[in-house]
Amino acid sequence: MKHAKKFTLLCKRLDLAKSEVLYKFDRFDPKDWTRVVGTPKWKVGARKIVGGSPDEPTHGQIFFRKPVKGDVVLEFDARIVPPSYHDLVWFWNTDFDGKPWGAGYLGCLGGWWSDCAGIEKLPDYLVSAISPSFRTEPGRKYRIVSGSVGGSHFIAVDGKVVTYFADKDYPKGRAGHFGFGIYESMAEYSNLTVYRPFWEQLPEPKYTPASHLPR
């Protein structure tokens, strides 16, 4: 199956086909991943990472051990494992050593106990972008592309951008970790590729003052 490789984010055009591949996980090695202490168990299998259980009472995170500096975009498959029905969670540009969720960004589908897709900015868990009409289906596999592109942070699902925002306080060039999460649920993640994004600046849209519009 072919997956979309180009995405438009306001005045930027991301091209994954021209982006540098930092990691391509055809197989996962448990030694490469570390879970945040005190959170639910994770199973790092050869082909997928699975966290939580259908009746899991808390949240949990697992991160790739090596940090990545600068902009990063994740492309992966994810699904909610029934009878769980909410929360696919992932992170990028994130601190977790000694201070879990210390910085970076959290993306989510089916979060906030409703049919939403959104991005939180850490460490304050501020919901910075949200799409209130994204209905998630338990058991369905979603192809997700998400991350940061020159200060724009976004989520695309099955080839379409569903939410994004521009962060003027984005710390350009900082090193952070990427990983996955669960929240009182069970989810699995697979087919992960991590990119250094290639993007082009687009012309800013020109607006016509209301006074010059035809009446």
Backbone hydrogen bonds in HBPLUS format (Angstrom, degrees):
<---DONOR---> <-ACCEPTOR-->    atom                        ^
c    i                          cat <-CA-CA->   ^        H-A-AA   ^      H-
h    n   atom  resd res      DA  || num        DHA   H-A  angle D-A-AA Bond
n    s   type  num  typ     dist DA aas  dist angle  dist       angle   num
A0016-LEU N   A0005-LYS O   2.71 MM  11  4.96 163.7  1.74 158.7 157.6     1
A0007-PHE N   A0014-LEU O   2.97 MM   7  5.14 153.5  2.04 139.5 147.0     2
A0014-LEU N   A0007-PHE O   2.78 MM   7  5.14 156.3  1.83 165.4 164.4     3
A0009-LEU N   A0012-LYS O   2.76 MM   3  5.06 166.3  1.77 152.0 156.8     4
A0012-LYS N   A0009-LEU O   2.99 MM   3  5.06 139.9  2.16 111.4 123.8     5
A0202-LEU N   A0011-CYS O   2.66 MM 191  4.62 174.7  1.67 134.0 132.9     6
A0013-ARG N   A0200-GLU O   2.91 MM 187  5.25 150.7  2.00 146.6 155.6     7
A0200-GLU N   A0013-ARG O   3.00 MM 187  5.25 151.3  2.08 134.8 142.8     8
A0015-ASP N   A0198-PHE O   2.98 MM 183  5.77 170.2  1.99 169.8 168.5     9
A0018-LYS N   A0015-ASP O   3.24 MM   3  5.62 144.7  2.37 105.3 114.1    10
A0019-SER N   A0016-LEU O   3.07 MM   3  4.78 151.4  2.15  96.4 105.4    11
A0020-GLU N   A0196-ARG O   3.12 MM 176  5.05 138.5  2.30 155.7 149.5    12
A0196-ARG N   A0020-GLU O   2.78 MM 176  5.05 157.6  1.83 149.3 156.9    13
A0022-LEU N   A0194-VAL O   2.76 MM 172  5.48 150.0  1.84 149.1 158.2    14
A0023-TYR N   A0194-VAL O   3.29 MM 171  5.04 159.3  2.34 131.0 134.2    15
A0194-VAL N   A0023-TYR O   2.76 MM 171  5.04 166.3  1.78 153.8 156.6    16
A0025-PHE N   A0192-LEU O   2.87 MM 167  5.40 168.4  1.88 174.3 176.9    17
A0028-PHE N   A0046-ALA O   2.86 MM  18  4.93 149.6  1.95 121.1 131.2    18
A0032-ASP N   A0029-ASP O   2.91 MM   3  5.63 161.9  1.94 126.7 132.3    19
A0033-TRP N   A0030-PRO O   3.22 MM   3  5.54 166.8  2.24 112.7 116.8    20
A0065-ARG N   A0032-ASP O   2.90 MM  33  5.70 166.7  1.91 158.5 157.7    21
A0034-THR N   A0063-PHE O   2.85 MM  29  5.40 161.8  1.88 156.5 162.4    22
A0063-PHE N   A0034-THR O   2.82 MM  29  5.40 172.2  1.83 149.8 150.1    23
A0036-VAL N   A0061-GLN O   3.06 MM  25  5.71 159.1  2.11 141.2 145.4    24
A0039-THR N   A0036-VAL O   3.23 MM   3  5.98 146.6  2.35 145.3 144.6    25
A0052-GLY N   A0041-LYS O   3.39 MM  11  6.24 162.4  2.43 173.5 177.8    26
A0043-LYS N   A0050-VAL O   2.80 MM   7  5.22 167.8  1.82 160.1 164.5    27
A0050-VAL N   A0043-LYS O   2.97 MM   7  5.22 166.2  1.99 146.5 150.1    28
A0045-GLY N   A0048-LYS O   2.83 MM   3  5.23 147.2  1.94 164.7 168.8    29
A0049-ILE N   A0189-TYR O   2.82 MM 140  5.19 160.3  1.85 153.3 160.2    30
A0189-TYR N   A0049-ILE O   2.83 MM 140  5.19 153.1  1.90 146.7 155.9    31
A0051-GLY N   A0187-ALA O   3.03 MM 136  5.71 163.3  2.06 165.0 170.4    32
A0187-ALA N   A0051-GLY O   3.17 MM 136  5.71 153.5  2.25 151.0 159.1    33
A0056-GLU N   A0053-SER O   3.02 MM   3  5.00 163.1  2.05 120.0 117.4    34
A0184-GLU N   A0058-THR O   2.87 MM 126  4.81 160.1  1.91 123.0 125.3    35
A0060-GLY N   A0182-ILE O   3.05 MM 122  5.31 152.6  2.13 137.7 136.5    36
A0182-ILE N   A0060-GLY O   2.96 MM 122  5.31 143.8  2.10 145.8 150.2    37
A0062-ILE N   A0180-PHE O   2.96 MM 118  5.46 155.0  2.02 153.8 156.5    38
A0180-PHE N   A0062-ILE O   2.88 MM 118  5.46 145.1  2.00 154.0 163.8    39
A0064-PHE N   A0178-PHE O   3.00 MM 114  6.01 168.3  2.01 174.5 171.6    40
A0068-VAL N   A0176-GLY O   2.73 MM 108  5.47 168.0  1.75 158.2 156.5    41
A0176-GLY N   A0068-VAL O   2.94 MM 108  5.47 160.7  1.97 138.6 140.8    42
A0070-GLY N   A0174-ARG O   2.90 MM 104  5.46 168.1  1.92 137.5 140.2    43
A0148-SER N   A0072-VAL O   2.96 MM  76  5.70 159.7  2.00 151.4 154.4    44
A0073-VAL N   A0195-TYR O   3.06 MM 122  5.13 155.0  2.13 137.9 142.9    45
A0195-TYR N   A0073-VAL O   2.85 MM 122  5.13 170.5  1.86 157.3 160.5    46
A0074-LEU N   A0146-SER O   2.73 MM  72  5.35 170.4  1.74 164.7 161.3    47
A0146-SER N   A0074-LEU O   2.89 MM  72  5.35 155.2  1.95 149.8 157.9    48
A0075-GLU N   A0193-THR O   2.89 MM 118  5.21 151.3  1.97 158.0 163.6    49
A0193-THR N   A0075-GLU O   2.81 MM 118  5.21 154.2  1.88 153.5 161.8    50
A0076-PHE N   A0144-ILE O   2.91 MM  68  5.42 157.1  1.96 153.1 160.8    51
A0144-ILE N   A0076-PHE O   2.79 MM  68  5.42 167.3  1.80 174.2 173.5    52
A0077-ASP N   A0190-SER O   2.86 MM 113  5.18 174.9  1.86 151.9 152.9    53
A0190-SER N   A0077-ASP O   2.98 MM 113  5.18 159.4  2.03 142.4 144.9    54
A0078-ALA N   A0142-TYR O   2.94 MM  64  5.32 145.9  2.05 144.3 154.5    55
A0142-TYR N   A0078-ALA O   2.80 MM  64  5.32 173.5  1.80 159.7 160.8    56
A0079-ARG N   A0188-GLU O   3.11 MM 109  5.65 151.9  2.19 153.5 158.8    57
A0188-GLU N   A0079-ARG O   3.06 MM 109  5.65 161.0  2.10 159.7 165.8    58
A0139-GLY N   A0080-ILE O   2.77 MM  59  5.49 150.5  1.86 147.9 157.2    59
A0081-VAL N   A0186-MET O   2.99 MM 105  5.48 165.7  2.01 135.1 138.6    60
A0084-SER N   A0081-VAL O   3.04 MM   3  5.66 135.6  2.24 134.4 130.5    61
A0087-ASP N   A0110-GLY O   3.13 MM  23  4.77 147.4  2.24  98.9 107.2    62
A0088-LEU N   A0109-LEU O   2.93 MM  21  5.12 153.4  2.00 147.4 155.0    63
A0109-LEU N   A0088-LEU O   2.94 MM  21  5.12 149.6  2.03 139.9 149.5    64
A0181-GLY N   A0089-VAL O   2.85 MM  92  4.64 147.0  1.96 129.9 122.3    65
A0090-TRP N   A0107-GLY O   3.03 MM  17  5.31 154.1  2.10 145.8 148.3    66
A0107-GLY N   A0090-TRP O   2.83 MM  17  5.31 163.6  1.85 151.1 156.8    67
A0091-PHE N   A0179-GLY O   2.90 MM  88  5.15 161.3  1.93 135.7 135.7    68
A0179-GLY N   A0091-PHE O   3.21 MM  88  5.15 155.6  2.27 124.0 124.4    69
A0092-TRP N   A0105-TYR O   3.14 MM  13  5.60 149.6  2.24 146.4 150.4    70
A0105-TYR N   A0092-TRP O   3.08 MM  13  5.60 161.1  2.12 165.4 170.5    71
A0094-THR N   A0177-HIS O   3.00 MM  83  4.86 175.4  2.00 134.5 135.3    72
A0177-HIS N   A0094-THR O   2.82 MM  83  4.86 168.0  1.84 129.4 133.6    73
A0102-GLY N   A0095-ASP O   3.02 MM   7  4.91 140.6  2.18 128.7 133.8    74
A0122-LEU N   A0104-GLY O   2.90 MM  18  5.22 171.8  1.90 144.7 145.7    75
A0106-LEU N   A0120-GLU O   2.91 MM  14  5.05 158.1  1.96 149.1 153.5    76
A0120-GLU N   A0106-LEU O   2.80 MM  14  5.05 158.5  1.85 147.8 155.0    77
A0108-CYS N   A0118-GLY O   2.99 MM  10  5.51 141.6  2.14 162.2 165.5    78
A0118-GLY N   A0108-CYS O   3.02 MM  10  5.51 157.7  2.07 149.1 155.8    79
A0110-GLY N   A0116-CYS O   2.74 MM   6  5.12 133.6  1.96 150.4 164.4    80
A0114-SER N   A0111-GLY O   3.13 MM   3  5.93 155.8  2.19 119.8 124.6    81
A0116-CYS N   A0114-SER O   2.94 MM   2  5.67 128.4  2.21 108.7  93.3    82
A0134-PHE N   A0115-ASP O   3.16 MM  19  5.24 128.9  2.43 130.7 130.3    83
A0117-ALA N   A0131-SER O   3.04 MM  14  5.10 150.7  2.13 135.6 144.8    84
A0131-SER N   A0117-ALA O   2.65 MM  14  5.10 151.1  1.73 155.7 165.1    85
A0119-ILE N   A0129-ALA O   2.88 MM  10  5.23 151.7  1.96 142.4 146.6    86
A0128-SER N   A0119-ILE O   2.86 MM   9  5.82 143.9  1.99 152.0 163.8    87
A0129-ALA N   A0119-ILE O   3.41 MM  10  5.23 151.3  2.50 142.2 142.1    88
A0121-LYS N   A0126-LEU O   2.77 MM   5  5.13 152.0  1.85 141.7 147.7    89
A0126-LEU N   A0121-LYS O   3.08 MM   5  5.13 146.3  2.20 149.9 142.7    90
A0140-ARG N   A0137-GLU O   3.15 MM   3  5.65 161.6  2.19 131.4 136.5    91
A0158-ASP N   A0143-ARG O   2.76 MM  15  4.98 166.1  1.78 152.1 156.9    92
A0145-VAL N   A0156-ALA O   2.93 MM  11  5.06 162.4  1.97 145.6 149.4    93
A0156-ALA N   A0145-VAL O   2.74 MM  11  5.06 150.7  1.82 159.8 167.6    94
A0147-GLY N   A0154-PHE O   3.30 MM   7  5.80 147.8  2.41 139.5 147.0    95
A0154-PHE N   A0147-GLY O   3.07 MM   7  5.80 153.2  2.15 153.8 162.1    96
A0149-VAL N   A0152-SER O   2.76 MM   3  5.11 158.5  1.80 151.0 158.6    97
A0152-SER N   A0149-VAL O   3.07 MM   3  5.11 162.6  2.10 110.7 116.1    98
A0167-ASP N   A0151-GLY O   2.93 MM  16  5.54 166.3  1.95 164.6 167.7    99
A0153-HIS N   A0165-PHE O   2.89 MM  12  5.55 168.2  1.90 165.5 167.4   100
A0165-PHE N   A0153-HIS O   2.94 MM  12  5.55 146.0  2.06 149.8 160.7   101
A0155-ILE N   A0163-THR O   2.92 MM   8  5.54 147.3  2.02 168.4 165.7   102
A0162-VAL N   A0155-ILE O   2.87 MM   7  5.91 160.5  1.91 149.3 155.4   103
A0157-VAL N   A0160-LYS O   2.78 MM   3  5.36 150.9  1.87 153.8 147.1   104
A0160-LYS N   A0157-VAL O   3.10 MM   3  5.36 166.3  2.12 113.4 117.8   105
A0170-TYR N   A0167-ASP O   3.17 MM   3  5.39 154.8  2.24 116.3 115.8   106
A0172-LYS N   A0170-TYR O   2.99 MM   2  5.84 117.4  2.39 114.9  98.5   107
A0174-ARG N   A0171-PRO O   3.31 MM   3  6.02 161.8  2.35 142.2 139.9   108
A0212-HIS N   A0209-PRO O   2.89 MM   3  5.53 156.5  1.95 119.3 126.4   109
A0213-LEU N   A0210-ALA O   3.21 MM   3  5.29 165.8  2.24 106.3 110.6   110
